[in-house]
């Protein structure tokens, strides 16, 4: 069974993971977009120098619940159960 994702989560991280007022927000979003366009699995965070995985890469894997910045599963609607 696949997990539901937030479609907008493929482009924009959930605000709990990257608030709009984060000091490096624009640089992070530009690095994320470039990595996605290049088909890279991630990018180097401009503030910390750490590797961050892209939402597209994370969507190809099940959620690991480790707090990934671009996790497309955060805030997704719960899957309905068939009765």
PyMOL Python script that loads the backbone (N, CA, C, O; Angstrom):
from pymol import cmd

cmd.read_pdbstr("""\
ATOM      1  N   UNK A   1       0.850  -1.164   0.000  1.00  0.00           N
ATOM      2  CA  UNK A   1       0.000   0.000   0.000  1.00  0.00           C
ATOM      3  C   UNK A   1       0.908   1.242   0.000  1.00  0.00           C
ATOM      4  O   UNK A   1       1.885   1.301   0.747  1.00  0.00           O
ATOM      5  N   UNK A   2       0.584   2.212  -0.826  1.00  0.00           N
ATOM      6  CA  UNK A   2       1.366   3.437  -0.877  1.00  0.00           C
ATOM      7  C   UNK A   2       0.800   4.469   0.088  1.00  0.00           C
ATOM      8  O   UNK A   2      -0.392   4.466   0.395  1.00  0.00           O
ATOM      9  N   UNK A   3       1.667   5.345   0.558  1.00  0.00           N
ATOM     10  CA  UNK A   3       1.247   6.399   1.470  1.00  0.00           C
ATOM     11  C   UNK A   3       0.762   7.592   0.667  1.00  0.00           C
ATOM     12  O   UNK A   3       1.304   7.878  -0.401  1.00  0.00           O
ATOM     13  N   UNK A   4      -0.255   8.298   1.165  1.00  0.00           N
ATOM     14  CA  UNK A   4      -0.697   9.502   0.470  1.00  0.00           C
ATOM     15  C   UNK A   4       0.323  10.625   0.654  1.00  0.00           C
ATOM     16  O   UNK A   4       0.968  10.730   1.698  1.00  0.00           O
ATOM     17  N   UNK A   5       0.456  11.455  -0.367  1.00  0.00           N
ATOM     18  CA  UNK A   5       1.356  12.599  -0.277  1.00  0.00           C
ATOM     19  C   UNK A   5       0.568  13.890  -0.454  1.00  0.00           C
ATOM     20  O   UNK A   5      -0.556  13.881  -0.956  1.00  0.00           O
ATOM     21  N   UNK A   6       1.168  14.995  -0.039  1.00  0.00           N
ATOM     22  CA  UNK A   6       0.620  16.321  -0.331  1.00  0.00           C
ATOM     23  C   UNK A   6       1.175  16.694  -1.697  1.00  0.00           C
ATOM     24  O   UNK A   6       2.390  16.828  -1.840  1.00  0.00           O
ATOM     25  N   UNK A   7       0.336  16.863  -2.691  1.00  0.00           N
ATOM     26  CA  UNK A   7       0.805  17.203  -4.031  1.00  0.00           C
ATOM     27  C   UNK A   7       1.632  18.474  -3.998  1.00  0.00           C
ATOM     28  O   UNK A   7       2.686  18.538  -4.630  1.00  0.00           O
ATOM     29  N   UNK A   8       1.174  19.494  -3.270  1.00  0.00           N
ATOM     30  CA  UNK A   8       1.946  20.737  -3.179  1.00  0.00           C
ATOM     31  C   UNK A   8       3.256  20.515  -2.427  1.00  0.00           C
ATOM     32  O   UNK A   8       4.176  21.327  -2.522  1.00  0.00           O
ATOM     33  N   UNK A   9       3.338  19.417  -1.680  1.00  0.00           N
ATOM     34  CA  UNK A   9       4.561  19.075  -0.961  1.00  0.00           C
ATOM     35  C   UNK A   9       5.713  18.706  -1.867  1.00  0.00           C
ATOM     36  O   UNK A   9       6.864  18.685  -1.430  1.00  0.00           O
ATOM     37  N   UNK A  10       5.421  18.417  -3.124  1.00  0.00           N
ATOM     38  CA  UNK A  10       6.500  18.126  -4.070  1.00  0.00           C
ATOM     39  C   UNK A  10       7.239  19.396  -4.468  1.00  0.00           C
ATOM     40  O   UNK A  10       8.376  19.337  -4.938  1.00  0.00           O
ATOM     41  N   UNK A  11       6.593  20.546  -4.280  1.00  0.00           N
ATOM     42  CA  UNK A  11       7.214  21.829  -4.616  1.00  0.00           C
ATOM     43  C   UNK A  11       7.571  22.646  -3.384  1.00  0.00           C
ATOM     44  O   UNK A  11       8.616  23.296  -3.352  1.00  0.00           O
ATOM     45  N   UNK A  12       6.717  22.620  -2.376  1.00  0.00           N
ATOM     46  CA  UNK A  12       6.889  23.474  -1.207  1.00  0.00           C
ATOM     47  C   UNK A  12       6.869  22.635   0.065  1.00  0.00           C
ATOM     48  O   UNK A  12       5.922  21.880   0.285  1.00  0.00           O
ATOM     49  N   UNK A  13       7.895  22.751   0.906  1.00  0.00           N
ATOM     50  CA  UNK A  13       7.887  21.985   2.159  1.00  0.00           C
ATOM     51  C   UNK A  13       6.768  22.444   3.080  1.00  0.00           C
ATOM     52  O   UNK A  13       6.336  23.595   3.023  1.00  0.00           O
ATOM     53  N   UNK A  14       6.309  21.548   3.916  1.00  0.00           N
ATOM     54  CA  UNK A  14       5.314  21.892   4.920  1.00  0.00           C
ATOM     55  C   UNK A  14       5.906  22.993   5.803  1.00  0.00           C
ATOM     56  O   UNK A  14       7.085  22.924   6.149  1.00  0.00           O
ATOM     57  N   UNK A  15       5.116  24.010   6.177  1.00  0.00           N
ATOM     58  CA  UNK A  15       5.643  25.114   6.989  1.00  0.00           C
ATOM     59  C   UNK A  15       6.277  24.674   8.310  1.00  0.00           C
ATOM     60  O   UNK A  15       7.117  25.388   8.857  1.00  0.00           O
ATOM     61  N   UNK A  16       5.891  23.523   8.820  1.00  0.00           N
ATOM     62  CA  UNK A  16       6.504  23.034  10.059  1.00  0.00           C
ATOM     63  C   UNK A  16       7.937  22.562   9.820  1.00  0.00           C
ATOM     64  O   UNK A  16       8.723  22.462  10.762  1.00  0.00           O
ATOM     65  N   UNK A  17       8.280  22.271   8.565  1.00  0.00           N
ATOM     66  CA  UNK A  17       9.620  21.810   8.216  1.00  0.00           C
ATOM     67  C   UNK A  17      10.510  22.928   7.680  1.00  0.00           C
ATOM     68  O   UNK A  17      11.727  22.892   7.856  1.00  0.00           O
ATOM     69  N   UNK A  18       9.900  23.930   7.022  1.00  0.00           N
ATOM     70  CA  UNK A  18      10.646  25.089   6.521  1.00  0.00           C
ATOM     71  C   UNK A  18       9.712  26.295   6.559  1.00  0.00           C
ATOM     72  O   UNK A  18       8.982  26.551   5.602  1.00  0.00           O
ATOM     73  N   UNK A  19       9.737  27.036   7.669  1.00  0.00           N
ATOM     74  CA  UNK A  19       8.856  28.198   7.776  1.00  0.00           C
ATOM     75  C   UNK A  19       9.198  29.246   6.720  1.00  0.00           C
ATOM     76  O   UNK A  19      10.365  29.406   6.363  1.00  0.00           O
ATOM     77  N   UNK A  20       8.197  29.956   6.222  1.00  0.00           N
ATOM     78  CA  UNK A  20       8.449  30.991   5.212  1.00  0.00           C
ATOM     79  C   UNK A  20       9.407  32.085   5.675  1.00  0.00           C
ATOM     80  O   UNK A  20      10.044  32.737   4.848  1.00  0.00           O
ATOM     81  N   UNK A  21       9.515  32.293   6.989  1.00  0.00           N
ATOM     82  CA  UNK A  21      10.424  33.330   7.489  1.00  0.00           C
ATOM     83  C   UNK A  21      11.816  32.798   7.852  1.00  0.00           C
ATOM     84  O   UNK A  21      12.603  33.507   8.479  1.00  0.00           O
ATOM     85  N   UNK A  22      12.120  31.570   7.466  1.00  0.00           N
ATOM     86  CA  UNK A  22      13.452  31.005   7.707  1.00  0.00           C
ATOM     87  C   UNK A  22      14.483  31.889   7.009  1.00  0.00           C
ATOM     88  O   UNK A  22      14.261  32.295   5.868  1.00  0.00           O
ATOM     89  N   UNK A  23      15.604  32.199   7.660  1.00  0.00           N
ATOM     90  CA  UNK A  23      16.574  33.131   7.071  1.00  0.00           C
ATOM     91  C   UNK A  23      17.147  32.701   5.724  1.00  0.00           C
ATOM     92  O   UNK A  23      17.574  33.552   4.944  1.00  0.00           O
ATOM     93  N   UNK A  24      17.166  31.408   5.434  1.00  0.00           N
ATOM     94  CA  UNK A  24      17.695  30.919   4.155  1.00  0.00           C
ATOM     95  C   UNK A  24      16.598  30.366   3.251  1.00  0.00           C
ATOM     96  O   UNK A  24      16.887  29.625   2.311  1.00  0.00           O
ATOM     97  N   UNK A  25      15.348  30.717   3.525  1.00  0.00           N
ATOM     98  CA  UNK A  25      14.219  30.143   2.781  1.00  0.00           C
ATOM     99  C   UNK A  25      14.397  30.242   1.268  1.00  0.00           C
ATOM    100  O   UNK A  25      14.283  29.232   0.574  1.00  0.00           O
ATOM    101  N   UNK A  26      14.671  31.422   0.748  1.00  0.00           N
ATOM    102  CA  UNK A  26      14.770  31.593  -0.702  1.00  0.00           C
ATOM    103  C   UNK A  26      15.932  30.803  -1.295  1.00  0.00           C
ATOM    104  O   UNK A  26      15.799  30.215  -2.368  1.00  0.00           O
ATOM    105  N   UNK A  27      17.065  30.788  -0.606  1.00  0.00           N
ATOM    106  CA  UNK A  27      18.218  30.031  -1.089  1.00  0.00           C
ATOM    107  C   UNK A  27      17.945  28.528  -1.064  1.00  0.00           C
ATOM    108  O   UNK A  27      18.335  27.800  -1.977  1.00  0.00           O
ATOM    109  N   UNK A  28      17.274  28.075  -0.008  1.00  0.00           N
ATOM    110  CA  UNK A  28      16.929  26.654   0.104  1.00  0.00           C
ATOM    111  C   UNK A  28      15.979  26.257  -1.018  1.00  0.00           C
ATOM    112  O   UNK A  28      16.166  25.227  -1.666  1.00  0.00           O
ATOM    113  N   UNK A  29      14.957  27.080  -1.244  1.00  0.00           N
ATOM    114  CA  UNK A  29      13.994  26.756  -2.291  1.00  0.00           C
ATOM    115  C   UNK A  29      14.646  26.758  -3.670  1.00  0.00           C
ATOM    116  O   UNK A  29      14.312  25.922  -4.509  1.00  0.00           O
ATOM    117  N   UNK A  30      15.567  27.682  -3.915  1.00  0.00           N
ATOM    118  CA  UNK A  30      16.276  27.710  -5.203  1.00  0.00           C
ATOM    119  C   UNK A  30      17.146  26.464  -5.369  1.00  0.00           C
ATOM    120  O   UNK A  30      17.197  25.887  -6.455  1.00  0.00           O
ATOM    121  N   UNK A  31      17.826  26.046  -4.307  1.00  0.00           N
ATOM    122  CA  UNK A  31      18.658  24.840  -4.370  1.00  0.00           C
ATOM    123  C   UNK A  31      17.793  23.603  -4.581  1.00  0.00           C
ATOM    124  O   UNK A  31      18.162  22.708  -5.342  1.00  0.00           O
ATOM    125  N   UNK A  32      16.640  23.550  -3.908  1.00  0.00           N
ATOM    126  CA  UNK A  32      15.723  22.415  -4.067  1.00  0.00           C
ATOM    127  C   UNK A  32      15.203  22.338  -5.501  1.00  0.00           C
ATOM    128  O   UNK A  32      15.192  21.266  -6.107  1.00  0.00           O
ATOM    129  N   UNK A  33      14.775  23.473  -6.036  1.00  0.00           N
ATOM    130  CA  UNK A  33      14.257  23.503  -7.401  1.00  0.00           C
ATOM    131  C   UNK A  33      15.327  23.068  -8.407  1.00  0.00           C
ATOM    132  O   UNK A  33      15.048  22.281  -9.311  1.00  0.00           O
ATOM    133  N   UNK A  34      16.535  23.575  -8.249  1.00  0.00           N
ATOM    134  CA  UNK A  34      17.628  23.201  -9.163  1.00  0.00           C
ATOM    135  C   UNK A  34      17.906  21.708  -9.084  1.00  0.00           C
ATOM    136  O   UNK A  34      18.106  21.062 -10.113  1.00  0.00           O
ATOM    137  N   UNK A  35      17.921  21.149  -7.876  1.00  0.00           N
ATOM    138  CA  UNK A  35      18.166  19.716  -7.716  1.00  0.00           C
ATOM    139  C   UNK A  35      17.051  18.900  -8.364  1.00  0.00           C
ATOM    140  O   UNK A  35      17.324  17.891  -9.014  1.00  0.00           O
ATOM    141  N   UNK A  36      15.811  19.320  -8.196  1.00  0.00           N
ATOM    142  CA  UNK A  36      14.684  18.613  -8.811  1.00  0.00           C
ATOM    143  C   UNK A  36      14.776  18.675 -10.333  1.00  0.00           C
ATOM    144  O   UNK A  36      14.581  17.667 -11.011  1.00  0.00           O
ATOM    145  N   UNK A  37      15.074  19.856 -10.868  1.00  0.00           N
ATOM    146  CA  UNK A  37      15.181  20.011 -12.323  1.00  0.00           C
ATOM    147  C   UNK A  37      16.313  19.176 -12.902  1.00  0.00           C
ATOM    148  O   UNK A  37      16.221  18.703 -14.034  1.00  0.00           O
ATOM    149  N   UNK A  38      17.384  18.993 -12.130  1.00  0.00           N
ATOM    150  CA  UNK A  38      18.534  18.205 -12.591  1.00  0.00           C
ATOM    151  C   UNK A  38      18.368  16.716 -12.334  1.00  0.00           C
ATOM    152  O   UNK A  38      19.198  15.916 -12.766  1.00  0.00           O
ATOM    153  N   UNK A  39      17.305  16.336 -11.637  1.00  0.00           N
ATOM    154  CA  UNK A  39      17.090  14.931 -11.311  1.00  0.00           C
ATOM    155  C   UNK A  39      18.001  14.432 -10.201  1.00  0.00           C
ATOM    156  O   UNK A  39      18.211  13.228 -10.059  1.00  0.00           O
ATOM    157  N   UNK A  40      18.548  15.364  -9.407  1.00  0.00           N
ATOM    158  CA  UNK A  40      19.419  14.991  -8.298  1.00  0.00           C
ATOM    159  C   UNK A  40      18.574  14.531  -7.114  1.00  0.00           C
ATOM    160  O   UNK A  40      17.429  14.956  -6.955  1.00  0.00           O
ATOM    161  N   UNK A  41      19.144  13.664  -6.288  1.00  0.00           N
ATOM    162  CA  UNK A  41      18.398  13.195  -5.123  1.00  0.00           C
ATOM    163  C   UNK A  41      18.415  14.196  -3.983  1.00  0.00           C
ATOM    164  O   UNK A  41      17.662  14.039  -3.023  1.00  0.00           O
ATOM    165  N   UNK A  42      19.249  15.219  -4.062  1.00  0.00           N
ATOM    166  CA  UNK A  42      19.293  16.222  -3.011  1.00  0.00           C
ATOM    167  C   UNK A  42      20.227  17.365  -3.356  1.00  0.00           C
ATOM    168  O   UNK A  42      20.704  17.484  -4.484  1.00  0.00           O
ATOM    169  N   UNK A  43      20.476  18.200  -2.367  1.00  0.00           N
ATOM    170  CA  UNK A  43      21.312  19.387  -2.533  1.00  0.00           C
ATOM    171  C   UNK A  43      21.996  19.688  -1.202  1.00  0.00           C
ATOM    172  O   UNK A  43      21.612  19.152  -0.163  1.00  0.00           O
ATOM    173  N   UNK A  44      23.003  20.542  -1.244  1.00  0.00           N
ATOM    174  CA  UNK A  44      23.688  20.961  -0.021  1.00  0.00           C
ATOM    175  C   UNK A  44      22.970  22.189   0.530  1.00  0.00           C
ATOM    176  O   UNK A  44      22.809  23.191  -0.166  1.00  0.00           O
ATOM    177  N   UNK A  45      22.542  22.098   1.789  1.00  0.00           N
ATOM    178  CA  UNK A  45      21.834  23.193   2.435  1.00  0.00           C
ATOM    179  C   UNK A  45      22.745  24.418   2.505  1.00  0.00           C
ATOM    180  O   UNK A  45      23.867  24.329   3.005  1.00  0.00           O
ATOM    181  N   UNK A  46      22.269  25.563   2.005  1.00  0.00           N
ATOM    182  CA  UNK A  46      23.114  26.760   1.986  1.00  0.00           C
ATOM    183  C   UNK A  46      23.431  27.329   3.367  1.00  0.00           C
ATOM    184  O   UNK A  46      24.390  28.089   3.504  1.00  0.00           O
ATOM    185  N   UNK A  47      22.670  26.990   4.374  1.00  0.00           N
ATOM    186  CA  UNK A  47      22.911  27.511   5.719  1.00  0.00           C
ATOM    187  C   UNK A  47      23.781  26.617   6.580  1.00  0.00           C
ATOM    188  O   UNK A  47      24.609  27.095   7.354  1.00  0.00           O
ATOM    189  N   UNK A  48      23.584  25.301   6.436  1.00  0.00           N
ATOM    190  CA  UNK A  48      24.280  24.359   7.313  1.00  0.00           C
ATOM    191  C   UNK A  48      25.378  23.562   6.617  1.00  0.00           C
ATOM    192  O   UNK A  48      26.289  23.050   7.268  1.00  0.00           O
ATOM    193  N   UNK A  49      25.287  23.460   5.295  1.00  0.00           N
ATOM    194  CA  UNK A  49      26.236  22.628   4.563  1.00  0.00           C
ATOM    195  C   UNK A  49      25.880  21.152   4.590  1.00  0.00           C
ATOM    196  O   UNK A  49      26.629  20.326   4.067  1.00  0.00           O
ATOM    197  N   UNK A  50      24.742  20.808   5.194  1.00  0.00           N
ATOM    198  CA  UNK A  50      24.301  19.416   5.246  1.00  0.00           C
ATOM    199  C   UNK A  50      23.547  19.047   3.971  1.00  0.00           C
ATOM    200  O   UNK A  50      23.014  19.917   3.282  1.00  0.00           O
ATOM    201  N   UNK A  51      23.507  17.760   3.665  1.00  0.00           N
ATOM    202  CA  UNK A  51      22.796  17.270   2.486  1.00  0.00           C
ATOM    203  C   UNK A  51      21.317  17.147   2.815  1.00  0.00           C
ATOM    204  O   UNK A  51      20.950  16.571   3.839  1.00  0.00           O
ATOM    205  N   UNK A  52      20.465  17.688   1.946  1.00  0.00           N
ATOM    206  CA  UNK A  52      19.008  17.589   2.105  1.00  0.00           C
ATOM    207  C   UNK A  52      18.429  16.888   0.880  1.00  0.00           C
ATOM    208  O   UNK A  52      18.757  17.244  -0.251  1.00  0.00           O
ATOM    209  N   UNK A  53      17.581  15.907   1.096  1.00  0.00           N
ATOM    210  CA  UNK A  53      16.967  15.178  -0.015  1.00  0.00           C
ATOM    211  C   UNK A  53      15.784  15.954  -0.576  1.00  0.00           C
ATOM    212  O   UNK A  53      15.092  16.662   0.155  1.00  0.00           O
ATOM    213  N   UNK A  54      15.559  15.817  -1.873  1.00  0.00           N
ATOM    214  CA  UNK A  54      14.448  16.515  -2.519  1.00  0.00           C
ATOM    215  C   UNK A  54      13.131  15.790  -2.252  1.00  0.00           C
ATOM    216  O   UNK A  54      13.111  14.607  -1.914  1.00  0.00           O
ATOM    217  N   UNK A  55      12.047  16.521  -2.409  1.00  0.00           N
ATOM    218  CA  UNK A  55      10.715  15.936  -2.249  1.00  0.00           C
ATOM    219  C   UNK A  55      10.466  14.855  -3.290  1.00  0.00           C
ATOM    220  O   UNK A  55       9.823  13.848  -2.996  1.00  0.00           O
ATOM    221  N   UNK A  56      10.969  15.056  -4.504  1.00  0.00           N
ATOM    222  CA  UNK A  56      10.771  14.047  -5.546  1.00  0.00           C
ATOM    223  C   UNK A  56      11.451  12.739  -5.176  1.00  0.00           C
ATOM    224  O   UNK A  56      10.890  11.662  -5.380  1.00  0.00           O
ATOM    225  N   UNK A  57      12.660  12.832  -4.634  1.00  0.00           N
ATOM    226  CA  UNK A  57      13.356  11.620  -4.201  1.00  0.00           C
ATOM    227  C   UNK A  57      12.606  10.968  -3.040  1.00  0.00           C
ATOM    228  O   UNK A  57      12.386   9.757  -3.037  1.00  0.00           O
ATOM    229  N   UNK A  58      12.216  11.780  -2.056  1.00  0.00           N
ATOM    230  CA  UNK A  58      11.528  11.231  -0.887  1.00  0.00           C
ATOM    231  C   UNK A  58      10.193  10.588  -1.254  1.00  0.00           C
ATOM    232  O   UNK A  58       9.783   9.612  -0.625  1.00  0.00           O
ATOM    233  N   UNK A  59       9.512  11.125  -2.264  1.00  0.00           N
ATOM    234  CA  UNK A  59       8.233  10.562  -2.693  1.00  0.00           C
ATOM    235  C   UNK A  59       8.404   9.174  -3.314  1.00  0.00           C
ATOM    236  O   UNK A  59       7.442   8.412  -3.411  1.00  0.00           O
ATOM    237  N   UNK A  60       9.613   8.854  -3.727  1.00  0.00           N
ATOM    238  CA  UNK A  60       9.870   7.538  -4.322  1.00  0.00           C
ATOM    239  C   UNK A  60      10.138   6.477  -3.257  1.00  0.00           C
ATOM    240  O   UNK A  60      10.343   5.306  -3.578  1.00  0.00           O
ATOM    241  N   UNK A  61      10.135   6.889  -1.996  1.00  0.00           N
ATOM    242  CA  UNK A  61      10.414   5.996  -0.878  1.00  0.00           C
ATOM    243  C   UNK A  61       9.295   6.105   0.152  1.00  0.00           C
ATOM    244  O   UNK A  61       8.582   7.109   0.172  1.00  0.00           O
ATOM    245  N   UNK A  62       9.124   5.110   0.999  1.00  0.00           N
ATOM    246  CA  UNK A  62       8.150   5.268   2.087  1.00  0.00           C
ATOM    247  C   UNK A  62       8.683   6.258   3.122  1.00  0.00           C
ATOM    248  O   UNK A  62       9.894   6.435   3.252  1.00  0.00           O
ATOM    249  N   UNK A  63       7.786   6.894   3.847  1.00  0.00           N
ATOM    250  CA  UNK A  63       8.188   7.860   4.873  1.00  0.00           C
ATOM    251  C   UNK A  63       8.964   7.152   5.985  1.00  0.00           C
ATOM    252  O   UNK A  63       8.584   6.073   6.441  1.00  0.00           O
ATOM    253  N   UNK A  64      10.056   7.783   6.408  1.00  0.00           N
ATOM    254  CA  UNK A  64      10.895   7.203   7.459  1.00  0.00           C
ATOM    255  C   UNK A  64      10.651   7.852   8.817  1.00  0.00           C
ATOM    256  O   UNK A  64      11.207   7.403   9.820  1.00  0.00           O
ATOM    257  N   UNK A  65       9.832   8.898   8.868  1.00  0.00           N
ATOM    258  CA  UNK A  65       9.518   9.611  10.114  1.00  0.00           C
ATOM    259  C   UNK A  65      10.754  10.189  10.800  1.00  0.00           C
ATOM    260  O   UNK A  65      10.826  10.217  12.029  1.00  0.00           O
ATOM    261  N   UNK A  66      11.728  10.651  10.010  1.00  0.00           N
ATOM    262  CA  UNK A  66      12.942  11.226  10.585  1.00  0.00           C
ATOM    263  C   UNK A  66      12.976  12.745  10.493  1.00  0.00           C
ATOM    264  O   UNK A  66      13.988  13.357  10.836  1.00  0.00           O
ATOM    265  N   UNK A  67      11.897  13.363  10.039  1.00  0.00           N
ATOM    266  CA  UNK A  67      11.829  14.817  10.027  1.00  0.00           C
ATOM    267  C   UNK A  67      12.458  15.470   8.813  1.00  0.00           C
ATOM    268  O   UNK A  67      12.940  16.599   8.910  1.00  0.00           O
ATOM    269  N   UNK A  68      12.468  14.801   7.679  1.00  0.00           N
ATOM    270  CA  UNK A  68      13.068  15.358   6.465  1.00  0.00           C
ATOM    271  C   UNK A  68      12.388  16.675   6.084  1.00  0.00           C
ATOM    272  O   UNK A  68      11.163  16.788   6.118  1.00  0.00           O
ATOM    273  N   UNK A  69      13.194  17.655   5.726  1.00  0.00           N
ATOM    274  CA  UNK A  69      12.682  18.994   5.389  1.00  0.00           C
ATOM    275  C   UNK A  69      11.651  18.949   4.271  1.00  0.00           C
ATOM    276  O   UNK A  69      10.612  19.602   4.371  1.00  0.00           O
ATOM    277  N   UNK A  70      11.908  18.204   3.221  1.00  0.00           N
ATOM    278  CA  UNK A  70      11.032  18.210   2.047  1.00  0.00           C
ATOM    279  C   UNK A  70      10.100  16.996   1.989  1.00  0.00           C
ATOM    280  O   UNK A  70       9.632  16.625   0.913  1.00  0.00           O
ATOM    281  N   UNK A  71       9.834  16.383   3.132  1.00  0.00           N
ATOM    282  CA  UNK A  71       8.970  15.201   3.165  1.00  0.00           C
ATOM    283  C   UNK A  71       7.597  15.532   2.571  1.00  0.00           C
ATOM    284  O   UNK A  71       6.888  16.391   3.095  1.00  0.00           O
ATOM    285  N   UNK A  72       7.217  14.853   1.475  1.00  0.00           N
ATOM    286  CA  UNK A  72       5.913  15.126   0.866  1.00  0.00           C
ATOM    287  C   UNK A  72       4.750  14.470   1.601  1.00  0.00           C
ATOM    288  O   UNK A  72       3.590  14.697   1.258  1.00  0.00           O
ATOM    289  N   UNK A  73       5.056  13.653   2.615  1.00  0.00           N
ATOM    290  CA  UNK A  73       4.003  12.960   3.361  1.00  0.00           C
ATOM    291  C   UNK A  73       3.461  13.799   4.516  1.00  0.00           C
ATOM    292  O   UNK A  73       2.354  13.544   4.990  1.00  0.00           O
ATOM    293  N   UNK A  74       4.215  14.791   4.975  1.00  0.00           N
ATOM    294  CA  UNK A  74       3.795  15.618   6.107  1.00  0.00           C
ATOM    295  C   UNK A  74       2.568  16.430   5.718  1.00  0.00           C
ATOM    296  O   UNK A  74       2.588  17.166   4.732  1.00  0.00           O
ATOM    297  N   UNK A  75       1.514  16.295   6.487  1.00  0.00           N
ATOM    298  CA  UNK A  75       0.289  17.046   6.245  1.00  0.00           C
ATOM    299  C   UNK A  75      -0.621  16.433   5.189  1.00  0.00           C
ATOM    300  O   UNK A  75      -1.627  17.036   4.815  1.00  0.00           O
ATOM    301  N   UNK A  76      -0.280  15.238   4.704  1.00  0.00           N
ATOM    302  CA  UNK A  76      -1.135  14.568   3.716  1.00  0.00           C
ATOM    303  C   UNK A  76      -2.410  14.085   4.392  1.00  0.00           C
ATOM    304  O   UNK A  76      -2.393  13.731   5.571  1.00  0.00           O
ATOM    305  N   UNK A  77      -3.513  14.068   3.655  1.00  0.00           N
ATOM    306  CA  UNK A  77      -4.760  13.540   4.238  1.00  0.00           C
ATOM    307  C   UNK A  77      -4.606  12.053   4.551  1.00  0.00           C
ATOM    308  O   UNK A  77      -3.886  11.329   3.864  1.00  0.00           O
ATOM    309  N   UNK A  78      -5.289  11.621   5.588  1.00  0.00           N
ATOM    310  CA  UNK A  78      -5.248  10.209   5.947  1.00  0.00           C
ATOM    311  C   UNK A  78      -5.941   9.399   4.853  1.00  0.00           C
ATOM    312  O   UNK A  78      -6.927   9.842   4.265  1.00  0.00           O
ATOM    313  N   UNK A  79      -5.418   8.227   4.596  1.00  0.00           N
ATOM    314  CA  UNK A  79      -6.005   7.344   3.593  1.00  0.00           C
ATOM    315  C   UNK A  79      -7.324   6.794   4.122  1.00  0.00           C
ATOM    316  O   UNK A  79      -7.399   6.347   5.266  1.00  0.00           O
ATOM    317  N   UNK A  80      -8.346   6.825   3.305  1.00  0.00           N
ATOM    318  CA  UNK A  80      -9.657   6.285   3.667  1.00  0.00           C
ATOM    319  C   UNK A  80      -9.615   4.763   3.604  1.00  0.00           C
ATOM    320  O   UNK A  80      -8.997   4.187   2.709  1.00  0.00           O
ATOM    321  N   UNK A  81     -10.269   4.126   4.549  1.00  0.00           N
ATOM    322  CA  UNK A  81     -10.350   2.678   4.572  1.00  0.00           C
ATOM    323  C   UNK A  81     -11.673   2.244   3.944  1.00  0.00           C
ATOM    324  O   UNK A  81     -12.741   2.754   4.283  1.00  0.00           O
ATOM    325  N   UNK A  82     -11.571   1.299   3.031  1.00  0.00           N
ATOM    326  CA  UNK A  82     -12.797   0.745   2.421  1.00  0.00           C
ATOM    327  C   UNK A  82     -13.496  -0.138   3.427  1.00  0.00           C
ATOM    328  O   UNK A  82     -12.858  -0.956   4.089  1.00  0.00           O
ATOM    329  N   UNK A  83     -14.810   0.019   3.552  1.00  0.00           N
ATOM    330  CA  UNK A  83     -15.585  -0.815   4.485  1.00  0.00           C
ATOM    331  C   UNK A  83     -16.303  -1.902   3.763  1.00  0.00           C
ATOM    332  O   UNK A  83     -17.004  -2.699   4.387  1.00  0.00           O
TER     333      UNK A  83
END
""", "prot")
cmd.dss("prot")
cmd.show_as("cartoon", "prot")
cmd.util.cbc("prot")
cmd.orient("prot")
